[in-house]
Structures are given as structure tokens and as C-alpha cells.
Amino acid sequence: MKAPLLLTTFFALMALHASAQYMRTFTSPDGKTLRDRIVKYDYQEKLVFLEEAGRVPLDSFSADDQAYILHWNQVAGFKSTMRFKMELKKSSWARMKHEQNITPFYMDAIHIPGKKIPNHQLLMLEDFEEYNAVYLEAEGYEIKLRNQNFFPIENIVVESKIYYEQENYMVPDSFFMSSDNAYDDTVATNKVRFLSETVPVIVPREEVFLNSECAIMVDHQIERSILLSTSENEGEGDDEGDTETEETVEGFGEWDDHSRRRKGKMIGAWLRVGIKDTNGQMVWREITSPSSLPNKVSWDPAEEPEEE
């Protein structure tokens, strides 16, 4: 029987503590005091609904208490998902594409004992053509805030983080050491970009549009022809004509395919919007896109931005 009694006592104390947090000693202009808790504030009628005293006109309180009541009302309006709306939408802001056909080349590094810097030998493949394309796309998220209260919301802090992945090659484009290198292998790096800004005020029925930081997604593609050359057999009575024979260029490696590609992709965005409560502490509201993003990443400290 002691356990249920202890639990009942614990929850009663917790409720009392929560109630006490919102209790305040109010003062009238003539110096009279009243200790009570705000239940609601009617902005249009300028009436304060107190838990014990009931409805009290706003001008019945001191100037400091009036400022406190209006601030309390702003926090309540901000916390309402029906009256203060937040939206997050993926957006693409710019695209660029660069293409070129060039003569492929490779650099062979030869490590000589006793030398710190290896000797390099450049090999140009005059008989082959390389198609090199780079696609750059600026991606991010559009943020929309809408105040549907009858009063303004002030000093709103908007913080956003975008999470994305970028692949990089294991071996540089123009560097070749041996045919054992996994030329088309890539390694993915997770990146984060953070942005924080403050909106001074959002008036009733106003919509404010902001943007997250921008991530440059890189899609790099290299296509090289397979190392085949055409030789013509000119023997008498040979009806086969041209035949293709494989040609291996020394220093180039014996790969069947010399193409590769690295890409980037957006993982998602995390938005935090907050204002200070009557005690000066931040009250945050959060949304993510997709909603499952918190299962994959965490909100890291803002003082740790991405290293470029």
C-alpha cells in the first residue's frame, strides 16, 4: 500500500510545483497586490482571466504586470499550432552544367628510396577521348511562418539545419598508381549547414518567407571509351575486313571500363523556431522534413558549423 501512496504524493508535488511556476504576485496601480495565475487573455477585450479572481481588466495592473501579461499572451499564441503555423518545403534555387571533351591523361607516381617526393611521369592518351561533365545544383529549404493570432509575435529566432551527403572519389581524376586502384570507388561524407536569424515581428495574418542555408550538390561524371583500336587486315583473300583488337596502354591499367561518377543527395532539414518565455528561457517549436529525420540525425550544437 505504500507504493501507491508514494506515487500519489509524488504526482501531487509535481502538479503543485508546475502550478507554482506560473503563480505571480500582481500589483495594481494603487499598490494593492494579488497572487494568482493567468488562465487566458482576451487581446481584443483586454481582459485577463485569472484562476482565482476571474476576469480583470488589463489596466487594473501595474505597467510591469501589463507587460508581463502581454508577453505571456505572445508565448501562448506562439505555442498554439493552430494560431502560429510553420512550414518547411524543399527548394532548388540554381543549376549549372559544364561539359567538355578532352584527351585523357594519367600521372604515374614512382617512389624512389631515399626521396620524400615521388617522381611523376605524365602519360597522354592521344587516341582516346574523355567526356567530362559537372552538374552543380543549389538546394535548400523554404521556410514559411504565418501568424494567425490577433496580436503580433515579436523577436522570433529561426534556426535551420540541412543534412546532405556528398560522394568523393577514392582516387583523384588524373592520378594513377597501379591497376589495383579501385578507380570508380567513392566514399560518402555526411555534411551539415546551419543558419540562424531573428525576425523582429510578425503582425497578425502576416506570412514571412525565409530560406535555409544552401547546399551545392555536385554530380560529376567521367566517361571514357574502352581501350579498343581498329586494325585493318590487308591479306589477300581476307573477307573479314576490319577487326577490333584490344589495346592496352602501358601505365593506363587493364580495366574494362574507365568511367566513373560521384553524386550528392539531400537527406533532409530540421527547423527550430523559438521565442523567450516570461522567465527569459527559450521556448522552441520544431519540424523536420522528412518526419523520420530525427531517427537518422541529431541536432548538434549551433557552434559547430560545417567545415568546407
Backbone bond lengths (Angstrom), bond angles and torsions (degrees), N, CA, C in turn:
res aa  C-N    CA-C-N  psi(-1)  N-CA   C-N-CA  omega(-1)  CA-C   N-CA-C  phi
1 M - - - 1.459 - - 1.522 111.92 -
2 K 1.330 116.27 -20.38 1.461 118.62 -177.32 1.523 111.98 -70.23
3 A 1.344 117.03 -35.67 1.464 119.94 -176.80 1.521 112.32 -62.26
4 P 1.358 120.18 -49.30 1.469 119.58 177.43 1.519 112.54 -59.82
5 L 1.341 116.70 -37.27 1.463 120.26 179.24 1.519 111.23 -65.06
6 L 1.331 116.17 -41.47 1.463 120.06 178.28 1.518 111.20 -64.32
7 L 1.342 116.62 -41.50 1.463 120.15 178.93 1.516 110.87 -64.19
8 T 1.334 116.99 -42.17 1.466 120.81 179.19 1.521 110.63 -61.87
9 T 1.328 115.65 -43.23 1.466 120.20 178.72 1.525 111.46 -64.04
10 F 1.342 115.34 -40.39 1.470 120.15 -179.48 1.526 110.97 -62.18
11 F 1.340 116.86 -48.68 1.464 120.26 -178.53 1.523 111.50 -67.14
12 A 1.313 116.99 -32.96 1.463 120.09 177.26 1.525 110.68 -65.53
13 L 1.338 115.86 -42.17 1.466 120.04 178.12 1.520 111.46 -65.46
14 M 1.343 116.28 -39.09 1.460 120.03 178.11 1.517 110.75 -63.36
15 A 1.327 117.02 -43.01 1.465 120.81 179.35 1.522 110.68 -64.73
16 L 1.346 116.01 -39.95 1.460 120.18 178.32 1.518 111.20 -64.39
17 H 1.345 116.28 -39.62 1.468 120.61 179.17 1.527 110.64 -65.70
18 A 1.352 116.42 -42.73 1.467 120.23 179.54 1.514 110.84 -64.04
19 S 1.346 115.95 -39.90 1.460 119.46 179.34 1.520 110.83 -66.89
20 A 1.331 116.29 -40.45 1.460 120.19 -179.05 1.514 111.89 -64.81
21 Q 1.335 117.03 -28.19 1.459 120.00 179.80 1.521 111.55 -62.91
22 Y 1.323 117.32 -29.60 1.455 120.85 -176.57 1.533 112.24 -100.55
23 M 1.317 116.96 -2.02 1.460 119.98 177.04 1.528 109.27 -73.82
24 R 1.339 114.90 144.26 1.466 119.51 -179.47 1.523 108.61 -147.64
25 T 1.318 114.08 145.71 1.459 119.67 174.02 1.525 108.28 -91.79
26 F 1.319 115.63 109.84 1.465 121.53 -178.85 1.528 109.76 -91.60
27 T 1.317 114.99 151.61 1.465 121.56 -179.08 1.522 109.36 -126.16
28 S 1.328 115.31 135.58 1.464 120.28 177.19 1.527 109.12 -86.50
29 P 1.342 118.38 166.09 1.474 120.11 179.16 1.526 113.85 -58.66
30 D 1.364 117.02 -26.27 1.469 118.95 179.97 1.524 113.01 -92.56
31 G 1.359 117.10 8.35 1.456 120.66 173.55 1.510 115.72 97.03
32 K 1.325 119.70 -4.06 1.461 121.10 178.38 1.527 109.68 -72.77
33 T 1.339 116.09 147.83 1.465 120.36 -177.14 1.522 110.96 -116.50
34 L 1.319 113.98 154.65 1.465 121.61 178.90 1.523 108.02 -149.33
35 R 1.335 115.94 125.90 1.469 119.74 178.09 1.527 108.44 -101.57
36 D 1.321 114.19 118.64 1.470 118.67 -175.13 1.527 109.00 -158.75
37 R 1.306 114.87 -178.17 1.472 120.93 -178.36 1.519 109.71 -128.97
38 I 1.354 116.42 136.20 1.467 120.76 179.16 1.521 109.59 -75.05
39 V 1.318 115.50 131.18 1.461 121.53 174.89 1.523 110.37 -101.54
40 K 1.321 116.12 -39.87 1.461 120.84 -175.31 1.518 108.71 -161.77
41 Y 1.327 115.00 155.70 1.462 120.07 174.01 1.520 108.66 -133.32
42 D 1.332 115.51 128.62 1.467 122.07 177.03 1.527 107.70 -94.37
43 Y 1.326 115.81 105.66 1.460 120.52 -174.29 1.523 111.59 -66.98
44 Q 1.332 116.84 -38.12 1.463 120.00 -177.21 1.525 111.83 -72.54
45 E 1.337 116.40 -41.41 1.465 120.33 -179.44 1.525 112.39 -87.21
46 K 1.337 115.72 -11.50 1.467 122.02 -177.68 1.532 111.37 56.11
47 L 1.344 114.23 49.28 1.456 122.16 178.26 1.525 109.55 -118.52
48 V 1.331 115.44 135.24 1.458 121.66 177.20 1.526 108.20 -102.03
49 F 1.327 117.06 127.34 1.459 121.86 177.36 1.527 107.78 -99.03
50 L 1.342 115.77 111.91 1.456 121.91 179.92 1.527 110.01 -100.60
51 E 1.322 115.44 153.27 1.464 120.59 -175.66 1.527 111.86 -63.62
52 E 1.337 118.37 -40.92 1.461 121.88 -177.41 1.526 112.15 -101.63
53 A 1.307 117.36 -43.82 1.468 120.83 -172.96 1.521 113.37 -83.75
54 G 1.334 117.98 -13.70 1.459 120.01 -179.78 1.520 111.91 80.05
55 R 1.353 116.16 -143.62 1.465 120.56 -176.34 1.529 110.98 -81.73
56 V 1.331 114.07 129.70 1.462 120.40 179.83 1.527 107.94 -135.26
57 P 1.345 119.15 130.45 1.472 120.78 178.07 1.533 111.00 -61.91
58 L 1.315 115.59 146.89 1.467 120.51 -177.50 1.516 111.88 -61.12
59 D 1.353 117.29 -36.93 1.463 119.43 -176.70 1.526 112.87 -74.50
60 S 1.359 116.87 1.42 1.468 120.04 175.18 1.523 111.76 -81.60
61 F 1.326 116.43 -4.68 1.460 121.30 -177.82 1.524 110.17 -108.07
62 S 1.325 115.17 161.12 1.465 120.84 176.68 1.529 109.77 -67.14
63 A 1.324 115.95 167.76 1.470 120.63 -179.02 1.531 111.04 -61.44
64 D 1.341 116.75 -40.89 1.470 119.79 179.21 1.521 111.11 -64.33
65 D 1.334 116.30 -41.47 1.464 119.70 179.78 1.528 111.31 -68.49
66 Q 1.312 116.74 -35.75 1.466 119.39 177.01 1.528 110.58 -62.65
67 A 1.334 116.64 -42.17 1.468 120.21 177.49 1.529 110.33 -63.63
68 Y 1.338 116.30 -39.29 1.468 120.36 178.10 1.527 110.50 -62.81
69 I 1.321 117.70 -44.93 1.471 122.18 -178.44 1.526 110.73 -63.46
70 L 1.324 116.79 -43.71 1.466 119.84 179.39 1.531 111.13 -65.29
71 H 1.322 116.13 -38.33 1.469 120.04 177.03 1.526 110.19 -66.19
72 W 1.336 117.00 -44.10 1.470 121.21 177.12 1.524 110.13 -56.64
73 N 1.311 116.17 -41.06 1.465 120.50 -178.96 1.526 111.62 -67.55
74 Q 1.341 116.70 -37.27 1.464 119.64 176.42 1.526 111.23 -61.99
75 V 1.329 116.13 -43.24 1.467 119.90 179.91 1.525 110.34 -63.22
76 A 1.337 116.65 -42.64 1.463 120.27 178.76 1.526 110.96 -63.14
77 G 1.332 116.68 -40.69 1.462 119.95 178.50 1.514 112.63 -67.98
78 F 1.337 116.49 -36.04 1.463 120.45 178.16 1.523 111.30 -67.65
79 K 1.329 117.50 -39.27 1.462 121.45 -177.46 1.528 112.77 -72.20
80 S 1.312 117.45 -16.98 1.466 120.74 -179.68 1.529 110.41 -76.01
81 T 1.332 116.85 119.20 1.471 120.58 179.13 1.518 112.12 -71.35
82 M 1.325 117.40 -18.08 1.465 120.68 178.06 1.522 111.48 -83.50
83 R 1.336 116.89 -29.90 1.464 119.95 -173.95 1.527 113.81 -103.58
84 F 1.330 117.16 -17.40 1.470 120.20 174.57 1.519 106.83 -130.83
85 K 1.325 115.92 110.19 1.461 121.07 -171.38 1.526 111.06 -106.27
86 M 1.330 114.76 144.89 1.461 123.00 179.79 1.519 108.81 -130.49
87 E 1.342 115.49 135.49 1.460 120.13 178.18 1.528 109.36 -134.28
88 L 1.322 114.92 150.11 1.465 122.65 -179.04 1.520 107.78 -134.20
89 K 1.334 116.13 123.65 1.463 120.24 -175.15 1.526 110.10 -136.78
90 K 1.331 115.96 130.70 1.464 120.98 179.49 1.523 110.21 -66.87
91 S 1.338 115.72 142.02 1.460 120.10 -175.96 1.526 110.36 -143.65
92 S 1.327 115.42 149.82 1.467 122.30 175.19 1.520 107.57 -119.90
93 W 1.340 116.79 125.29 1.455 120.81 -170.07 1.524 114.31 -104.55
94 A 1.304 118.45 -28.42 1.470 119.75 -178.06 1.520 109.57 -159.97
95 R 1.348 114.68 152.00 1.466 120.82 177.51 1.522 109.11 -136.40
96 M 1.324 115.37 147.53 1.458 120.60 175.62 1.519 108.49 -146.01
97 K 1.336 115.83 141.93 1.460 120.72 -179.93 1.519 108.73 -133.81
98 H 1.325 115.91 133.86 1.463 121.55 177.27 1.520 108.46 -128.80
99 E 1.343 116.10 125.52 1.457 121.64 -179.60 1.523 109.53 -126.10
100 Q 1.321 116.58 146.81 1.455 120.72 174.76 1.526 109.92 -158.89
101 N 1.331 114.81 150.80 1.459 122.34 173.34 1.525 107.77 -110.23
102 I 1.314 117.14 123.74 1.459 120.93 -176.06 1.527 109.59 -134.62
103 T 1.322 114.71 167.18 1.463 120.45 173.03 1.522 108.37 -81.10
104 P 1.324 118.23 121.33 1.462 119.40 -178.23 1.523 112.03 -68.45
105 F 1.299 116.26 149.62 1.456 121.05 177.51 1.522 109.04 -143.50
106 Y 1.310 114.73 155.78 1.453 120.62 178.47 1.512 109.29 -135.43
107 M 1.301 115.14 152.76 1.450 121.10 178.98 1.527 108.12 -117.94
108 D 1.296 115.76 122.43 1.463 121.63 -179.55 1.524 108.25 -98.24
109 A 1.313 116.53 124.72 1.467 121.35 -179.63 1.517 109.47 -99.06
110 I 1.317 115.90 127.49 1.463 121.60 -179.06 1.524 107.99 -117.78
111 H 1.316 116.16 114.96 1.462 120.84 179.67 1.530 109.43 -86.48
112 I 1.311 116.26 118.57 1.465 122.55 179.45 1.521 108.48 -102.26
113 P 1.327 117.69 128.36 1.472 120.30 179.76 1.522 111.58 -53.99
114 G 1.315 115.77 134.83 1.454 120.94 178.50 1.516 113.75 92.11
115 K 1.343 118.12 -9.86 1.462 121.24 179.44 1.528 109.20 -112.02
116 K 1.340 115.90 133.49 1.455 120.39 178.84 1.522 111.65 -76.03
117 I 1.322 116.49 -38.31 1.465 120.78 -177.89 1.518 108.75 -97.12
118 P 1.334 118.38 124.23 1.471 119.90 -179.21 1.524 112.05 -71.98
119 N 1.309 116.04 152.15 1.460 120.90 172.03 1.528 109.34 -75.26
120 H 1.326 115.31 146.02 1.454 120.34 -177.90 1.527 109.86 -121.36
121 Q 1.303 114.51 140.02 1.459 120.32 177.04 1.523 108.53 -125.31
122 L 1.324 116.00 121.91 1.462 121.38 -177.98 1.516 109.97 -91.11
123 L 1.332 115.34 132.70 1.456 121.04 -178.76 1.521 109.33 -123.58
124 M 1.330 116.87 115.34 1.463 122.48 176.66 1.524 109.04 -95.14
125 L 1.319 116.21 134.19 1.465 121.49 179.51 1.528 108.36 -104.57
126 E 1.326 116.04 84.33 1.455 121.77 -171.63 1.527 113.04 -64.24
127 D 1.326 117.24 -27.99 1.460 119.98 -174.49 1.525 113.40 -87.73
128 F 1.321 116.86 3.08 1.462 118.89 -175.77 1.524 110.18 -125.74
129 E 1.318 115.10 157.84 1.456 121.24 -177.46 1.522 109.75 -123.23
130 E 1.305 114.66 141.96 1.462 120.76 179.83 1.526 109.21 -118.93
131 Y 1.335 115.46 130.14 1.467 121.78 173.85 1.520 107.59 -99.61
132 N 1.329 115.58 120.64 1.455 121.69 -176.55 1.523 108.68 -122.80
133 A 1.327 117.17 122.14 1.465 121.32 -178.34 1.520 110.13 -132.21
134 V 1.333 115.40 137.71 1.456 121.91 176.35 1.523 108.28 -126.10
135 Y 1.324 116.04 125.25 1.460 122.47 175.92 1.528 107.81 -111.28
136 L 1.313 116.24 126.40 1.460 121.54 177.42 1.524 108.63 -117.87
137 E 1.317 116.63 130.38 1.462 120.81 179.12 1.522 109.43 -135.01
138 A 1.338 115.42 127.61 1.463 121.38 178.89 1.524 108.53 -89.54
139 E 1.321 116.02 114.51 1.460 121.37 -177.42 1.521 110.52 -121.02
140 G 1.308 115.20 152.40 1.457 121.64 177.23 1.510 109.69 -171.62
141 Y 1.332 115.48 -155.31 1.462 120.26 -177.70 1.524 110.08 -134.99
142 E 1.315 115.14 141.61 1.460 121.70 174.40 1.524 108.64 -94.18
143 I 1.325 115.50 134.85 1.465 122.18 -178.14 1.525 108.57 -113.09
144 K 1.326 116.26 128.05 1.466 120.11 177.01 1.523 109.61 -121.11
145 L 1.331 115.48 126.74 1.461 122.67 176.18 1.520 108.32 -116.69
146 R 1.329 116.86 132.83 1.465 120.92 -179.45 1.526 109.13 -132.06
147 N 1.344 115.08 126.08 1.460 121.40 178.99 1.523 109.64 -98.93
148 Q 1.330 116.56 110.42 1.458 121.24 179.51 1.531 112.00 -104.90
149 N 1.328 116.16 16.34 1.460 120.49 173.09 1.527 109.58 -79.55
150 F 1.330 115.43 169.08 1.465 120.37 176.06 1.524 111.83 -88.93
151 F 1.315 116.45 7.16 1.464 121.36 -176.70 1.526 108.46 -139.80
152 P 1.330 117.82 158.56 1.473 120.39 -179.57 1.526 111.85 -74.44
153 I 1.328 114.88 154.04 1.465 122.67 172.05 1.526 106.60 -112.55
154 E 1.330 116.97 127.77 1.460 121.09 -171.43 1.532 112.23 -114.23
155 N 1.349 113.44 156.14 1.476 122.53 172.76 1.530 112.11 52.08
156 I 1.318 114.82 61.78 1.459 121.90 -177.92 1.524 109.03 -94.94
157 V 1.311 116.80 125.55 1.463 122.69 177.44 1.527 108.46 -95.75
158 V 1.329 115.58 126.86 1.465 121.41 -179.24 1.528 108.13 -117.63
159 E 1.317 116.61 117.11 1.463 122.26 178.12 1.520 109.15 -120.52
160 S 1.316 115.42 135.63 1.468 119.44 179.55 1.523 109.93 -139.19
161 K 1.320 114.70 147.80 1.460 122.00 173.79 1.520 108.39 -133.10
162 I 1.325 114.57 134.63 1.456 119.00 172.88 1.523 108.16 -111.25
163 Y 1.300 115.20 139.48 1.465 122.66 -178.31 1.524 108.12 -115.47
164 Y 1.324 115.73 128.15 1.459 118.73 -179.69 1.524 110.06 -146.56
165 E 1.323 114.64 169.49 1.464 121.84 -176.51 1.519 109.08 -125.09
166 Q 1.328 116.48 137.04 1.458 121.30 178.19 1.521 109.24 -131.17
167 E 1.329 115.63 129.91 1.456 120.58 178.27 1.526 110.38 -89.17
168 N 1.327 116.11 147.38 1.459 122.82 173.77 1.523 108.50 -132.79
169 Y 1.331 115.64 151.21 1.456 120.14 -179.89 1.525 110.66 -73.22
170 M 1.307 115.38 146.48 1.460 120.42 174.30 1.530 111.00 -73.50
171 V 1.339 116.21 -30.98 1.458 122.61 -179.12 1.525 107.91 -120.48
172 P 1.338 120.00 131.92 1.462 121.12 179.11 1.524 112.48 -59.23
173 D 1.334 115.83 159.86 1.468 121.28 -176.67 1.523 112.45 -55.99
174 S 1.321 116.72 -49.35 1.460 120.40 -169.53 1.523 113.03 -102.35
175 F 1.311 117.25 16.40 1.462 119.41 -175.22 1.520 109.65 -116.57
176 F 1.335 116.08 130.83 1.456 120.94 -179.63 1.519 108.90 -139.20
177 M 1.322 115.88 130.64 1.461 118.95 179.29 1.524 112.33 -116.05
178 S 1.324 117.49 -39.37 1.455 120.23 177.98 1.511 109.13 -163.75
179 S 1.308 115.62 165.15 1.459 119.72 -179.56 1.516 111.94 -71.29
180 D 1.336 117.70 -5.40 1.458 120.29 177.59 1.524 111.84 -78.54
181 N 1.331 117.40 -16.04 1.454 120.35 179.66 1.522 110.65 -64.74
182 A 1.334 116.47 135.65 1.466 121.19 175.29 1.525 107.35 -82.69
183 Y 1.322 115.81 87.41 1.461 120.93 -170.52 1.522 112.76 -63.23
184 D 1.338 116.87 -33.34 1.458 118.97 -176.92 1.526 112.81 -95.98
185 D 1.335 118.43 5.64 1.460 120.94 -179.73 1.523 110.77 -75.66
186 T 1.323 115.44 141.63 1.466 121.65 177.59 1.523 109.54 -126.88
187 V 1.323 115.29 159.82 1.456 121.47 174.13 1.526 107.18 -126.18
188 A 1.327 116.85 134.03 1.462 121.98 -176.92 1.525 110.16 -93.82
189 T 1.326 115.34 138.28 1.463 122.09 177.62 1.519 109.07 -120.24
190 N 1.329 116.70 128.53 1.462 120.97 176.79 1.524 109.40 -84.79
191 K 1.324 115.71 133.78 1.459 120.89 -177.08 1.529 110.23 -129.26
192 V 1.350 114.50 156.80 1.461 121.52 -179.44 1.525 108.42 -136.23
193 R 1.323 115.70 139.15 1.466 120.54 173.90 1.528 107.87 -126.74
194 F 1.345 114.55 132.59 1.466 121.83 -172.76 1.526 110.15 -118.12
195 L 1.330 115.54 143.14 1.463 120.92 176.48 1.522 108.83 -143.98
196 S 1.332 115.47 135.36 1.463 121.50 177.22 1.522 109.26 -131.82
197 E 1.310 116.35 134.62 1.459 121.05 176.40 1.520 109.41 -150.18
198 T 1.331 115.65 164.05 1.460 121.52 -177.58 1.522 110.00 -119.53
199 V 1.320 115.34 133.12 1.466 121.90 174.80 1.527 106.76 -100.15
200 P 1.339 119.24 117.38 1.472 120.74 -175.42 1.525 113.46 -59.49
201 V 1.331 116.89 -42.53 1.467 119.57 -177.98 1.528 109.34 -162.51
202 I 1.331 115.72 145.65 1.466 122.35 170.09 1.520 106.46 -123.36
203 V 1.314 116.83 114.76 1.459 121.69 -176.50 1.527 109.55 -78.62
204 P 1.342 118.03 166.94 1.462 120.57 -179.72 1.530 112.50 -56.30
205 R 1.331 115.24 137.46 1.467 125.14 178.45 1.528 113.36 68.21
206 E 1.305 118.07 6.93 1.468 119.94 -179.28 1.523 110.66 -85.61
207 E 1.334 115.11 143.27 1.455 122.34 172.45 1.529 108.65 -110.93
208 V 1.308 116.35 131.29 1.460 122.12 178.78 1.522 108.12 -117.19
209 F 1.340 115.23 130.39 1.460 120.99 -179.79 1.525 109.26 -110.65
210 L 1.319 115.77 128.84 1.459 122.82 177.43 1.519 108.61 -128.99
211 N 1.323 115.17 170.45 1.462 120.42 177.52 1.521 109.96 -127.99
212 S 1.318 114.99 148.18 1.456 120.43 172.75 1.526 109.15 -75.15
213 E 1.319 116.97 -179.92 1.458 120.46 170.19 1.526 109.35 -62.74
214 C 1.315 114.92 163.57 1.466 121.10 -178.28 1.529 109.72 -105.43
215 A 1.324 115.53 135.74 1.467 121.56 174.73 1.518 108.55 -112.53
216 I 1.322 116.92 128.59 1.461 121.55 177.64 1.526 108.06 -90.02
217 M 1.324 115.51 109.44 1.458 120.98 179.32 1.528 108.68 -87.55
218 V 1.328 115.82 126.00 1.467 121.98 -176.43 1.522 109.26 -107.65
219 D 1.323 115.02 126.93 1.471 121.88 173.73 1.526 106.63 -121.54
220 H 1.328 116.40 105.37 1.459 121.62 -176.05 1.520 109.27 -111.03
221 Q 1.326 115.92 131.24 1.462 120.58 -175.42 1.521 110.31 -132.52
222 I 1.317 116.64 131.28 1.465 122.73 175.20 1.522 108.37 -123.40
223 E 1.320 115.85 128.28 1.459 120.89 176.71 1.523 108.70 -125.10
224 R 1.304 116.45 125.36 1.464 121.63 178.64 1.522 108.61 -125.12
225 S 1.312 115.58 143.63 1.459 119.43 177.97 1.522 110.07 -68.71
226 I 1.339 115.93 147.11 1.459 120.78 175.86 1.520 108.51 -64.42
227 L 1.314 116.98 146.22 1.455 121.14 -173.95 1.525 110.71 -73.74
228 L 1.323 116.06 82.50 1.461 122.54 176.96 1.517 108.99 -126.38
229 S 1.288 117.68 140.03 1.459 121.55 175.24 1.519 108.50 -125.15
230 T 1.324 116.44 154.15 1.464 121.83 -178.74 1.518 109.34 -103.57
231 S 1.321 117.01 124.71 1.465 121.50 176.81 1.519 108.46 -119.61
232 E 1.327 116.53 143.93 1.463 121.72 -176.75 1.520 109.48 -105.80
233 N 1.308 115.35 122.14 1.463 120.83 176.45 1.524 108.67 -86.34
234 E 1.311 117.46 118.68 1.455 121.72 -174.63 1.520 113.05 -103.86
235 G 1.340 117.76 14.88 1.462 120.04 -179.19 1.513 112.31 -64.47
236 E 1.319 115.87 149.93 1.457 119.79 179.93 1.521 109.78 -67.61
237 G 1.294 115.39 139.90 1.445 122.15 177.60 1.521 113.61 75.02
238 D 1.312 116.51 10.06 1.466 119.93 178.81 1.511 108.93 -88.95
239 D 1.323 116.99 111.80 1.464 121.26 -176.74 1.520 112.25 -97.95
240 E 1.324 116.43 0.99 1.461 117.78 -175.37 1.524 112.45 -76.73
241 G 1.309 118.14 -19.60 1.463 120.61 178.85 1.517 111.14 69.79
242 D 1.364 114.87 -143.65 1.464 119.94 -177.49 1.524 110.61 -72.95
243 T 1.289 116.34 140.16 1.468 122.04 174.53 1.514 108.37 -129.38
244 E 1.342 115.37 149.48 1.456 120.57 179.74 1.516 109.70 -98.77
245 T 1.305 115.35 130.18 1.462 120.58 176.92 1.516 108.55 -124.59
246 E 1.318 115.65 143.50 1.462 119.59 -177.80 1.523 110.55 -73.66
247 E 1.301 114.77 135.72 1.467 121.39 179.30 1.516 108.68 -120.43
248 T 1.295 116.85 126.44 1.456 121.80 178.20 1.522 108.79 -106.98
249 V 1.311 115.80 123.26 1.454 120.72 179.95 1.520 108.71 -89.67
250 E 1.317 116.95 129.28 1.454 121.23 -178.09 1.529 110.40 -62.37
251 G 1.315 115.48 130.97 1.453 119.93 -179.35 1.506 113.65 89.44
252 F 1.338 117.11 -8.49 1.467 120.09 -177.66 1.520 111.61 -94.30
253 G 1.319 117.27 -23.44 1.450 119.83 -179.08 1.511 111.36 97.34
254 E 1.289 116.45 162.11 1.453 120.96 -178.46 1.526 109.87 -111.15
255 W 1.314 115.99 68.61 1.448 121.32 178.57 1.515 109.23 -103.52
256 D 1.308 116.08 148.22 1.464 120.06 177.63 1.521 111.69 -76.79
257 D 1.320 116.21 -29.98 1.463 119.84 -176.98 1.521 108.30 -137.49
258 H 1.303 115.97 138.13 1.464 120.43 -176.23 1.525 110.93 -118.82
259 S 1.327 116.99 34.56 1.460 122.01 179.69 1.526 109.54 -109.16
260 R 1.315 114.65 154.94 1.460 119.12 175.26 1.517 110.23 -160.66
261 R 1.330 114.78 165.84 1.459 119.85 -175.86 1.525 109.31 -154.01
262 R 1.326 115.27 141.18 1.461 120.56 173.25 1.523 108.51 -129.70
263 K 1.312 116.56 141.03 1.457 121.03 -173.83 1.526 110.58 -134.03
264 G 1.317 114.22 167.75 1.454 121.40 173.24 1.514 109.35 -124.87
265 K 1.316 116.48 157.17 1.465 119.45 177.40 1.524 110.14 -148.07
266 M 1.330 114.72 145.76 1.455 121.11 178.17 1.527 109.27 -81.12
267 I 1.335 116.01 133.28 1.465 120.79 178.69 1.524 110.76 -93.85
268 G 1.335 117.16 -43.60 1.457 119.52 178.86 1.511 111.94 164.17
269 A 1.336 115.55 -174.47 1.465 121.89 -178.30 1.521 109.76 -137.98
270 W 1.334 113.98 149.40 1.473 122.32 179.39 1.526 106.81 -126.36
271 L 1.330 116.76 122.44 1.463 122.13 -178.00 1.522 109.75 -115.12
272 R 1.348 115.00 130.85 1.465 121.41 173.62 1.523 108.12 -123.56
273 V 1.324 115.90 128.68 1.461 121.89 177.72 1.523 107.14 -125.57
274 G 1.334 116.34 132.62 1.456 118.00 -175.51 1.516 113.63 -149.74
275 I 1.336 114.90 159.01 1.466 122.91 171.08 1.531 107.44 -136.79
276 K 1.317 115.99 164.59 1.463 120.11 179.00 1.523 110.34 -83.70
277 D 1.363 115.14 140.06 1.457 118.95 176.92 1.523 109.90 -84.10
278 T 1.324 116.91 -172.11 1.470 120.60 -176.28 1.523 112.68 -68.66
279 N 1.338 116.89 -15.04 1.467 120.85 176.88 1.522 112.58 -98.01
280 G 1.326 116.86 3.76 1.457 120.37 179.60 1.514 114.57 85.23
281 Q 1.332 117.42 5.42 1.459 121.56 178.43 1.532 110.15 -91.83
282 M 1.339 116.18 146.23 1.457 120.43 -179.22 1.527 110.71 -74.12
283 V 1.325 114.74 134.52 1.464 122.56 172.19 1.522 106.67 -108.39
284 W 1.325 116.71 118.06 1.463 121.05 -174.00 1.519 111.33 -108.06
285 R 1.330 114.24 144.27 1.461 122.09 165.73 1.524 107.27 -121.92
286 E 1.327 116.96 140.99 1.460 120.74 -173.72 1.523 110.91 -131.94
287 I 1.335 115.05 145.60 1.458 121.60 168.09 1.528 107.53 -140.13
288 T 1.319 115.68 152.26 1.463 120.88 178.58 1.517 109.83 -130.67
289 S 1.306 114.92 156.01 1.467 121.52 174.31 1.527 108.01 -135.77
290 P 1.340 117.46 116.17 1.467 127.52 -2.99 1.521 111.22 -73.16
291 S 1.335 115.72 171.76 1.467 119.96 -177.64 1.524 112.25 -64.86
292 S 1.328 117.07 -22.28 1.470 121.37 -179.44 1.530 112.88 -84.77
293 L 1.337 118.08 2.42 1.467 121.09 -176.43 1.532 113.30 -56.28
294 P 1.354 120.56 -41.09 1.472 119.47 -179.88 1.523 113.88 -60.80
295 N 1.327 117.68 -17.44 1.464 119.83 175.81 1.528 112.01 -76.08
296 K 1.347 116.72 -16.38 1.458 121.32 -176.54 1.526 112.73 -106.64
297 V 1.337 116.42 -34.40 1.464 120.75 -176.10 1.521 109.11 -133.35
298 S 1.320 116.24 170.12 1.461 121.96 175.96 1.521 109.06 -127.46
299 W 1.331 114.87 157.74 1.469 119.78 177.91 1.525 108.19 -80.79
300 D 1.324 116.05 107.42 1.457 121.07 -178.90 1.520 109.89 -83.86
301 P 1.332 117.88 165.21 1.464 120.04 177.79 1.518 111.78 -57.30
302 A 1.328 115.64 142.56 1.463 120.93 -177.60 1.516 112.28 -65.99
303 E 1.341 117.68 -21.63 1.464 119.70 -177.70 1.514 112.64 -80.75
304 E 1.339 117.98 8.40 1.453 120.82 177.82 1.523 109.80 -116.71
305 P 1.351 118.25 73.91 1.463 120.20 -179.03 1.515 111.66 -72.22
306 E 1.321 114.49 169.98 1.471 120.24 179.60 1.515 111.07 -67.03
307 E 1.296 115.63 140.47 1.459 121.14 173.74 1.512 108.59 -93.15
308 E 1.328 116.07 119.96 1.476 120.61 -178.72 1.516 110.01 -79.91
